[in-house]
């Protein structure tokens, strides 16, 4: 039988499929529905969006007892590349997201190091069927310095990029619950000896292997704004070899946090207000406190002479208001306060403080002469003060340290 005859015997339905050009147009429309910037990848079931940004930043900063060898001014240039791929599968959409930063700086943050270049993975994760795998912002975080700009902000707040595996339940009406296991090393605030004069910390104890962070959240997003309740369990431990004790002490710390964001179009289109508070016991990294000089940051716990742990408790509260003056000008006003307490009497004596209070306030002004170009001037003030202070050589060198940071930033996105 000839080919023409064979084709003639096929039913008309055999020729009913859309031609490739029609399929391509259908796929392109589906990709446009994903959002602006998505394009169809021919021959696949994938919609792809590629974008990025370029930041140039000039900093002036200082704090009490600023080291003479450090520059008070430095420069940072950052190129960020973002790739978002969404693929249709028989089990629902598969989303793959990547954001990486290439950074050049004339000094390290707070000007304590030499010039250099760095490659920084910022977000690399996969979402599929409710599961999330990869490196991204912690599920615990909410406010995350929403409109505080710059590569090196000195603001109190939760913003932690971390490795995790998690699951999200969408409950309807904008409600959702999440649970995740997250990299414990990224949340490690360390251990300090309660009596550093009586033992060498390197010989007296060491950190033990820890289980992942256990994080759970519940929240809602809607036209009114959003809220999130977060909780985390954090394992801490010390392996003591002092005086031949040779034993390991493990304990658990925890942190809880509540945050709410209000949309305020009644004041101006795009205006928002954030309010957030957190409490931690033996898990101080979740508080987002800022020790600008690095002289005495809060540990998760102090190790007593018997190898036991005295956990460090603390709290923080932050707020931010973003106001749009008009289409070209907007401002963010932000502030926060927090503290951690030293309960162990030996540690109080050794470190010369019953605790430390941290205060932060700041504001910025952004001008957008033509989208997507923006110019921002930002000021940030940070106070880090020891309570019941006395000099010991182990804690803060002075009763309080003040830090001032001014940022001039030019940013372009594409």
C-alpha positions as CSV (number, residue, x, y, z in Angstrom):
1,X,0.0,0.0,0.0
2,X,1.3,3.4,-0.9
3,X,2.0,6.1,1.7
4,X,-0.7,8.4,0.3
5,X,-3.3,5.6,0.5
6,X,-2.3,4.7,4.1
7,X,-2.6,8.3,5.2
8,X,-6.0,8.5,3.5
9,X,-7.3,5.7,5.7
10,X,-6.5,7.5,9.0
11,X,-9.4,9.1,10.8
12,X,-9.6,12.9,10.7
13,X,-8.8,13.1,14.4
14,X,-5.3,12.0,13.6
15,X,-4.7,15.5,12.0
16,X,-6.5,17.4,14.8
17,X,-3.4,18.3,16.9
18,X,-2.3,21.9,17.2
19,X,0.6,22.8,14.9
20,X,3.8,23.6,16.8
21,X,3.4,27.4,16.4
22,X,0.0,27.2,18.1
23,X,1.4,25.1,21.0
24,X,4.2,27.6,21.4
25,X,1.7,30.4,21.7
26,X,-0.3,28.5,24.3
27,X,2.8,27.8,26.3
28,X,3.9,31.4,26.1
29,X,0.5,32.6,27.4
30,X,0.8,30.1,30.3
31,X,4.3,31.5,31.1
32,X,3.0,35.1,31.1
33,X,0.4,34.0,33.7
34,X,3.2,33.0,36.0
35,X,4.1,36.7,36.3
36,X,6.1,39.4,34.5
37,X,9.4,38.4,32.9
38,X,8.7,34.7,32.5
39,X,9.4,33.2,29.0
40,X,8.7,29.8,27.5
41,X,11.7,27.6,26.9
42,X,11.0,25.9,23.5
43,X,10.8,22.1,23.6
44,X,10.2,22.0,27.4
45,X,7.4,22.4,30.0
46,X,9.5,25.2,31.7
47,X,8.9,28.9,32.1
48,X,12.1,30.8,32.9
49,X,12.8,34.3,34.3
50,X,16.3,35.7,34.5
51,X,17.0,39.0,36.3
52,X,19.5,40.7,38.5
53,X,20.8,43.9,40.1
54,X,23.9,46.0,40.5
55,X,24.6,47.9,43.7
56,X,27.3,50.4,44.4
57,X,27.7,51.4,48.0
58,X,29.8,53.9,49.9
59,X,30.0,53.5,53.7
60,X,31.1,55.7,56.5
61,X,31.0,54.0,59.9
62,X,32.6,54.2,63.3
63,X,32.1,53.0,66.8
64,X,33.6,53.7,70.3
65,X,37.3,52.8,70.4
66,X,37.5,52.5,66.6
67,X,40.8,50.8,65.7
68,X,43.2,53.3,64.2
69,X,44.3,50.9,61.5
70,X,40.7,50.6,60.1
71,X,39.3,52.9,57.5
72,X,36.2,54.7,58.5
73,X,35.1,54.7,54.8
74,X,34.9,51.8,52.4
75,X,33.2,50.7,49.2
76,X,31.2,47.7,48.1
77,X,30.0,46.7,44.6
78,X,27.6,43.8,44.2
79,X,26.3,42.1,41.1
80,X,23.4,39.7,41.7
81,X,22.0,37.2,39.3
82,X,18.5,35.7,39.8
83,X,17.1,32.7,37.9
84,X,13.6,31.4,38.5
85,X,12.4,28.3,36.6
86,X,8.9,26.8,36.9
87,X,8.3,23.4,35.3
88,X,4.9,21.7,34.8
89,X,4.8,18.1,36.0
90,X,2.2,15.4,36.5
91,X,2.4,16.1,40.2
92,X,2.2,19.9,40.1
93,X,4.6,22.7,39.4
94,X,8.3,22.3,40.2
95,X,10.0,25.6,41.1
96,X,13.8,26.1,41.1
97,X,15.2,29.4,42.3
98,X,18.8,30.6,42.3
99,X,20.3,33.9,43.5
100,X,24.0,34.5,43.6
101,X,26.1,37.5,44.4
102,X,29.5,38.6,43.2
103,X,30.9,41.2,45.7
104,X,33.9,43.4,45.6
105,X,34.7,45.4,48.7
106,X,37.6,47.7,49.7
107,X,37.2,46.5,53.3
108,X,35.3,43.9,55.4
109,X,32.1,44.9,57.2
110,X,32.9,47.6,59.8
111,X,36.3,48.1,58.0
112,X,38.3,45.5,59.8
113,X,39.9,43.8,56.9
114,X,41.6,44.2,53.5
115,X,40.0,44.7,50.1
116,X,38.9,41.6,48.3
117,X,36.3,39.9,46.0
118,X,33.8,37.2,47.1
119,X,31.2,34.9,45.6
120,X,28.2,34.6,47.8
121,X,25.4,32.1,47.2
122,X,22.3,33.8,48.6
123,X,19.3,31.6,47.6
124,X,19.4,28.2,45.9
125,X,16.3,26.1,46.6
126,X,13.6,23.9,45.1
127,X,9.8,23.9,45.8
128,X,7.8,20.9,44.9
129,X,4.4,19.5,46.2
130,X,4.7,21.6,49.4
131,X,8.3,20.6,50.1
132,X,11.2,23.1,50.1
133,X,14.9,21.9,49.8
134,X,18.0,24.0,49.7
135,X,19.6,27.2,50.9
136,X,17.3,30.2,51.5
137,X,15.9,32.4,54.3
138,X,15.0,30.6,57.5
139,X,11.4,29.8,57.9
140,X,11.6,31.4,61.3
141,X,12.3,34.9,59.9
142,X,9.6,37.4,59.2
143,X,10.6,41.1,59.2
144,X,14.1,40.4,57.9
145,X,15.1,44.1,57.6
146,X,12.5,44.5,55.0
147,X,13.4,48.0,53.7
148,X,16.7,48.5,55.3
149,X,19.2,48.7,52.4
150,X,22.8,47.8,51.9
151,X,25.1,44.8,52.0
152,X,26.3,45.5,55.6
153,X,23.3,46.8,57.6
154,X,23.8,47.3,61.3
155,X,20.2,46.8,62.3
156,X,18.5,44.5,64.9
157,X,16.3,42.0,63.1
158,X,15.9,38.5,61.8
159,X,17.6,37.8,58.4
160,X,19.4,34.4,58.2
161,X,20.2,32.5,55.0
162,X,20.4,28.9,55.9
163,X,20.3,25.3,54.6
164,X,17.0,23.6,55.3
165,X,14.4,21.0,54.3
166,X,10.8,22.0,55.1
167,X,7.1,21.5,54.3
168,X,4.3,24.0,53.9
169,X,0.6,23.4,54.4
170,X,-1.7,25.9,52.7
171,X,-4.8,26.0,54.8
172,X,-7.0,28.3,52.8
173,X,-7.9,32.0,53.1
174,X,-4.2,32.9,53.1
175,X,-3.4,30.8,56.2
176,X,-0.4,28.5,56.1
177,X,1.7,26.4,58.5
178,X,5.3,25.3,58.0
179,X,7.8,23.0,59.6
180,X,11.5,22.7,58.8
181,X,14.8,21.1,59.8
182,X,17.6,23.8,59.5
183,X,21.4,23.9,59.6
184,X,22.4,24.2,63.3
185,X,25.9,25.6,62.5
186,X,24.3,28.8,61.1
187,X,22.5,29.3,64.4
188,X,25.5,28.6,66.7
189,X,26.3,31.6,68.9
190,X,29.0,29.6,70.7
191,X,29.9,28.8,74.3
192,X,32.0,30.8,76.8
193,X,33.6,29.6,80.0
194,X,31.9,31.1,83.1
195,X,35.3,31.6,84.6
196,X,37.8,32.3,81.7
197,X,40.6,33.1,84.2
198,X,40.5,29.6,85.7
199,X,40.8,27.5,82.5
200,X,41.8,27.7,78.8
201,X,38.6,27.6,76.8
202,X,40.3,25.7,74.0
203,X,41.3,22.9,76.5
204,X,38.4,23.1,78.9
205,X,35.5,22.3,76.6
206,X,34.4,22.1,73.0
207,X,31.1,22.2,71.2
208,X,29.5,18.8,70.6
209,X,27.7,17.7,67.4
210,X,24.1,19.0,67.3
211,X,20.9,17.9,65.8
212,X,19.3,20.3,63.2
213,X,17.2,23.2,64.3
214,X,13.5,22.3,64.5
215,X,11.4,25.3,63.3
216,X,7.6,25.6,63.1
217,X,5.5,28.5,62.0
218,X,1.9,29.6,61.5
219,X,0.7,32.7,59.7
220,X,-1.6,34.4,57.2
221,X,-1.2,36.8,54.2
222,X,-4.1,38.9,52.8
223,X,-4.9,42.3,51.5
224,X,-4.7,43.7,55.0
225,X,-1.1,42.5,55.5
226,X,0.4,39.4,57.0
227,X,1.4,37.9,60.3
228,X,3.7,35.0,61.4
229,X,4.2,33.1,64.6
230,X,7.5,31.2,64.8
231,X,9.1,28.8,67.2
232,X,12.5,27.0,67.1
233,X,14.3,24.3,69.2
234,X,18.1,24.6,69.3
235,X,20.4,22.0,70.8
236,X,23.5,23.2,72.7
237,X,26.2,21.2,74.3
238,X,29.7,21.2,75.7
239,X,32.3,18.3,76.0
240,X,34.3,19.1,79.1
241,X,37.8,17.8,79.7
242,X,38.7,20.1,82.5
243,X,40.1,18.4,85.6
244,X,39.6,15.0,84.0
245,X,35.8,15.3,84.0
246,X,35.6,13.9,80.5
247,X,31.9,14.2,80.1
248,X,29.4,15.8,77.8
249,X,26.6,18.1,78.8
250,X,23.7,18.6,76.4
251,X,20.7,20.9,76.7
252,X,18.1,22.5,74.5
253,X,17.5,26.1,73.9
254,X,14.4,27.7,72.2
255,X,13.2,30.8,70.6
256,X,9.7,32.2,69.9
257,X,8.7,35.1,67.7
258,X,5.6,37.0,66.6
259,X,5.5,39.5,63.7
260,X,2.8,41.4,61.9
261,X,2.8,43.7,58.8
262,X,0.0,46.1,58.0
263,X,-0.6,47.5,54.5
264,X,-1.6,51.2,54.9
265,X,-3.0,52.4,51.6
266,X,-5.2,54.9,53.5
267,X,-2.0,56.9,54.2
268,X,-0.3,56.3,50.8
269,X,-0.2,53.6,48.2
270,X,2.5,51.0,49.2
271,X,2.9,52.1,52.8
272,X,3.6,49.3,55.3
273,X,4.2,49.0,59.0
274,X,6.1,46.1,60.7
275,X,6.0,45.1,64.3
276,X,7.9,42.1,65.7
277,X,9.1,40.7,69.0
278,X,11.2,37.7,69.9
279,X,12.3,35.8,73.1
280,X,15.1,33.3,73.3
281,X,16.5,31.0,76.0
282,X,19.8,29.4,75.0
283,X,19.2,30.3,71.3
284,X,20.3,33.9,71.1
285,X,21.0,34.0,67.4
286,X,17.3,34.2,66.8
287,X,17.2,37.6,68.5
288,X,19.2,39.4,65.7
289,X,21.2,41.5,68.1
290,X,24.1,43.6,66.7
291,X,27.5,43.8,68.4
292,X,29.1,46.2,65.9
293,X,32.7,45.9,67.4
294,X,32.5,42.2,68.1
295,X,33.9,42.7,71.6
296,X,31.3,40.7,73.5
297,X,28.5,39.1,71.6
298,X,26.0,36.9,73.5
299,X,26.8,33.1,73.6
300,X,24.2,30.5,73.8
301,X,25.4,29.5,77.2
302,X,28.3,29.8,79.7
303,X,30.1,26.6,80.7
304,X,30.4,26.2,84.4
305,X,33.4,24.6,86.1
306,X,31.5,21.3,86.6
307,X,30.8,21.2,82.8
308,X,27.2,22.2,83.2
309,X,25.6,25.0,81.1
310,X,24.1,28.3,82.2
311,X,21.9,29.3,79.3
312,X,21.6,32.9,78.1
313,X,18.2,34.5,77.9
314,X,17.2,37.5,75.9
315,X,14.5,39.4,73.9
316,X,14.2,41.8,71.0
317,X,11.6,44.0,69.5
318,X,11.7,45.8,66.1
319,X,9.5,48.1,64.1
320,X,9.6,49.7,60.6
321,X,7.4,52.1,58.7
322,X,7.8,52.6,55.0
323,X,6.2,55.7,53.5
324,X,5.9,56.6,49.9
325,X,6.0,60.4,49.5
326,X,5.2,60.2,45.8
327,X,6.1,58.1,42.8
328,X,9.8,59.1,43.0
329,X,10.5,59.4,46.7
330,X,10.1,57.0,49.7
331,X,11.5,56.6,53.2
332,X,11.8,53.9,55.7
333,X,12.0,54.6,59.4
334,X,13.2,51.7,61.5
335,X,14.3,50.9,65.1
336,X,14.8,48.1,67.5
337,X,15.7,47.2,71.1
338,X,16.9,44.0,72.7
339,X,19.0,42.6,75.5
340,X,20.5,39.4,76.8
341,X,20.9,38.4,80.5
342,X,23.8,36.7,82.3
343,X,22.3,34.6,85.1
344,X,25.4,32.8,86.3
345,X,27.0,34.8,89.2
346,X,30.5,33.6,88.3
347,X,30.1,34.7,84.7
348,X,28.7,38.1,85.8
349,X,31.9,38.6,87.8
350,X,34.2,37.4,85.1
351,X,32.6,39.4,82.3
352,X,31.8,42.5,84.3
353,X,28.1,42.7,83.4
354,X,24.7,41.3,84.4
355,X,23.6,41.6,80.8
356,X,23.8,43.8,77.6
357,X,21.2,46.1,76.1
358,X,21.2,46.8,72.4
359,X,19.4,49.7,70.8
360,X,19.1,50.6,67.1
361,X,17.4,53.4,65.2
362,X,17.7,54.6,61.6
363,X,16.1,56.0,58.5
364,X,16.6,56.2,54.7
365,X,15.5,58.3,51.8
366,X,15.3,56.8,48.3
367,X,15.0,58.7,45.1
368,X,13.9,56.9,41.9
369,X,14.7,59.3,39.0
370,X,13.8,56.7,36.5
371,X,12.9,53.0,37.0
372,X,14.8,50.8,37.6
373,X,17.5,53.2,38.9
374,X,17.4,54.2,42.6
375,X,19.6,56.3,44.9
376,X,19.4,55.9,48.7
377,X,20.9,57.8,51.6
378,X,20.7,55.9,54.9
379,X,21.7,56.5,58.5
380,X,21.9,53.8,61.2
381,X,22.7,54.2,64.9
382,X,23.6,51.3,67.2
383,X,24.1,51.4,71.0
384,X,25.6,48.3,72.8
385,X,25.7,48.8,76.6
386,X,26.7,46.6,79.5
387,X,24.4,46.7,82.5
388,X,26.1,46.8,86.0
389,X,29.4,47.3,84.1
390,X,32.9,47.0,85.5
391,X,36.1,46.4,83.5
392,X,37.5,42.9,83.6
393,X,39.3,42.4,80.3
394,X,36.9,39.7,79.3
395,X,33.7,41.6,78.4
396,X,33.2,45.0,76.9
397,X,36.3,47.3,77.1
398,X,34.0,50.2,78.0
399,X,30.5,50.5,79.6
400,X,28.8,51.3,76.2
401,X,29.8,51.4,72.6
402,X,28.1,53.6,70.0
403,X,28.2,52.9,66.3
404,X,27.2,55.3,63.4
405,X,26.8,54.1,59.9
406,X,26.0,56.3,56.8
407,X,25.3,54.6,53.4
408,X,25.1,56.1,50.0
409,X,23.8,53.5,47.6
410,X,23.1,53.5,43.8
411,X,21.1,50.5,42.6
412,X,19.9,49.3,39.3
413,X,17.7,46.2,38.6
414,X,16.9,44.3,35.5
